[in-house]
Amino acid sequence: MSLNISDPLALLAHQSGLVNPPLIEAAAEAADDLTAQQRAIKIGDPVPIVFCRRVSNNGGVMVAPGATEARYENDGTTNALTVSTMVVLSEGDLPQIAIKDCFVGPCRQGTWNQTYDRRAGTWTPSNAVTTVSGKDPWSCPVYCGTSGRYENMTTMSCVNTYPDGSERWEHQLHLFVREGMKVTRIIDSTLGPSNNVIDLAIYLMTQSGRIPSTLINTTQMLAAANFTNTNGLLFNGVFQESQNLDEWLEQISNDFLLRLTEANGKFAFRPRLPVNGDHTIKTTAISWEFTFTEDHLLPDGFEIQYIPLADRQPVCLQMMWRQQPDADIGFPRTTEIRYENEATAGPYEQYDLSAFCTSETHAVKVGAYRLARRKYITHTLRLNVRPSSYNSILSVGDIVRVRLRRETATTALNYHDFLYEIERIEKTSSGACVFDLTHLPIDSQGRSMVALEVAAATAPGIVIAAGRSNYTCDDNSSSDNTPVGGGGINSPAFADTPSSAATQLSIKAPGTSGAAVDNTTWPDGGNPPIGPNASQPSGEASGGETPLGGWSNPADSLEKDRPAAPITGATGAGGAPQSGDTLSIQESDLGCAGQVCWSKINKNTGVETEISCQNQAISGSYDLSITTSEANHYIVATGRCKDPSTPSGWGAPSKLNQTPAVICPPVAGIYGGNISGTRPPSGNTVGGTWTLSRTAGSFIVFDPSFPPNPPCSSFTTLYAGNFNLYTYSNVKNVQFVQETGSCGPITTSFLLTFVNNTQITLTPASTTLGFKEINFGYTMTWDGPNPAQWVVPTICD
Amino acid sequence: MSNRAQSQYLRIFDATTTYVRWQTYYVNQTVTLDGASWSYMPFSAGGIVESGASGGRSVSITIPATNSVVQAFTQALSYGRFCELKIYEFDSRLDNTAPQAGQTLIASYTAEVVDVSGTFTSLEVELGSSLSPVGAQVPPRKFTSYLIGSPLRI
């Protein structure tokens, strides 16, 4: 995951190390208590790395190692206590330490052994203390350790005896390590101890497993190593506090006048100061790689940020370092650095280099560098420029010149013309480049003012006394250069030493013999998607389930249609409503107090029309009376529950149910509704004999005898008896036709078509103003082939 | 008027094998550069940042999530393969059908594929070292039961 946030130019001074006052000021890291209780190592503690090399009477580090095993045993007569302690000195293989450099508390005492990759000393850890009559019993630890593998570690054993009543038996052991862990030194390609921070950085990068060796720029690393070596910026310390590597690399680079860079994806350090070919600080005129002018700037491509007052005020730097005598325990010191007559009473800023710096010159040069940058560097710059030849030649740490003409009046021509160091380069996908630059102040001769200050900074060089009194508790000689013994025991040292099997578990690689995951595609970089290579089970439809199971998910009740509410009351065939029916939805089927709206959907056009809405149930139901106007329409019931939060007071509509289309009723008798029998089929061409007879019944006609008022309001009921009306041969088609008068149909006629295509209209009944009702019937027959039943027309036809 | 054109080349490789070579300038063409064939893939590099600040160094690549792309980058993640991004600059007035002999390498970035994310149709690939500001603690080794057994308890 990447988070893209704005990167204000104001942060550049902090990001570049230009302004980074210590967050916490505290005691020097080198200020160990000499008579503290022996420290025990705990599971999970980092394995310390002792990294130092004493050269020209300078360097080395006093180590207070943690213990992992101990043995306590007293004399049955004198009660003298013999304490045997096994400590882990460092990761890696250290050269043998001299006897004079081994301390119990502040005293050179004890019998020592040092070994590598195994446990030092041959004694067995235990508490063998007994109570001696007349003596105070010793109170020693009872959990004395089991020993372990000590792989790739340097271990030391100390055996020392203390007289009855001594309080020194649990003093912390100290070892002055002159030559630390062996690494391949980058400068001379030799395996041995080193005091070059670049060697340590490369070791940590490699050991972290996070940076492949191909991503380390060896050439620039070598140049940086030569720079620190030439200028006396050396590392002599113990690295044992767990810290993020990236953060440590960035922090430590500032204290060695280096800059951590990553060019072309490769990590490297570069000196923060201009250097000569012999790696000394360059105090002559410096050159620059490129000059940016108005030609290069993109619109709004110039952004400047001046260093705020708080970060430019004079301060006194208290540089903490470690004075490391050759024949005594080292101790932290401070050297105060300030410009003359500035910050004489503070403010102070404390920089603790005592954990690794044993050179006052080193501390002074770092202090001078910080102080000079604070004094001389005035601003930072961000340039947004078009792509040009500098794309391929500039990298972080290079020096460039920015010369921009500023015209504020015709006679006032000025230039923004400074040198800068490149702190950050962003090459965008559009080709434009963004350079973050830090002002590089130069004097009138073109020399870096910061470099001049650092090169000229000289340590007072006065060795101060350690403050140690003449009292000595040494049993061993302070000049005994004899290496300590090499005795030890290979693992497993003792019966209770845990085996590898007891402490480690190796999960078999996928696909290997005995692995839990045997049928793996891990060599392809991970699990492939399920299918399409998964075989189709026999019997499954294409796209059906794979051998791994189907892909149907549990139903989501909230996404399903609600159960249909039954619409009752339809009496037509197939549950279709018909005119005169009363359709009902039960209130219980709605499921709430609410509204039911009825609408109809035209069977042919799909047009929906609302019929009515009922806002509450009446006698437990919501009803709709079907009339002929609903014929040929689907009836839809839609429910809404009450919802006070909506403007209408009703919630979302939910379709409750829908009926089949309402049946169209047959037309009344006056419109041919009383006709029955057989007739020629549709499209017939064959002739047959057609007959028509009347079945008895009444009929009503509008009265033509006097003008009614209102019209068509007066009528007379008459009667017609059974009667054979017509018989015709060669008939191939019959149609019912009507003529309409002022009050209704005035004729009921039949149009006959003969095989010779002649036609005749037969009118068995007629009146003047119109029939109001016809209750007699017509029955026809046709004896041709495939006769069809006469279909009574509906009101929808 | 600028006559500057830039072409980008992406290669995924390890110590012994180069797995893919893609370029994003010559559309639907396979071109030859440095004796190797580079097929067309419409990716875009989001800019190369060089900085000394912690966590300030990375390159982001946006690339279509085709089957071959997904496989290439998931394998790169699984096996810690390297990814090399090179940007060349050349004169657009000259040959645009194949890499020009006189083109200039203006940026080169070699890193591990440290993060891949994106949508169903495109991937965002972050190149850098796995030296993240969180984790990657030093000293790298810790005291374990294997190394020191049950240690002394004072």
Interface residues (C-beta under 8 A of the other chain):
Chain A: M1 S2 Q15 S16 G17 Q37 Q38 A40 I41 K42 I43 G44 D45 P46 V47 P48 I49 A67 T68 E69 A70 V88 E91 P125 P141 Y143 C144 G145 T146 S147 G148 R149 Y150 E151 N152 M153 E170 L204 M205 Q207 S208 G209 R210 I211 P212 T214 L215 F239 Q240 S242 Q243 N244 L245 D246 E247 W248 E250 S253 R259 L260 T261 E262 A263 N264 G265 K266 F267 R386 P387 S389 N391 S392 S395 V396 E423 R424 I425 E426 K427 T428 S429 G431 D436 D496 T497 P498 S500 A502 T503 Q504 W522 D524 G525 G526
Chain B: S2 R4 Q6 S44 A45 G46 G47 I48 V49 E50 S51 G52 A53 S54 G55 G56 R57 S58 V59 S60 Q71 T74 Q75 L77 S78 Y79 G80 F82 E84 I87 E89 T104 L105 I106 A107 S108 Y109 T110 A111 E112 D115 S117 E124 E126 L127 G128 S129 S130 L131 S132 P133 V134 G135 A136 Q137 V138 P139 P140 R141 K142 F143 T144 S145 Y146 L147 I148 G149 S150 P151 L152 R153 I154
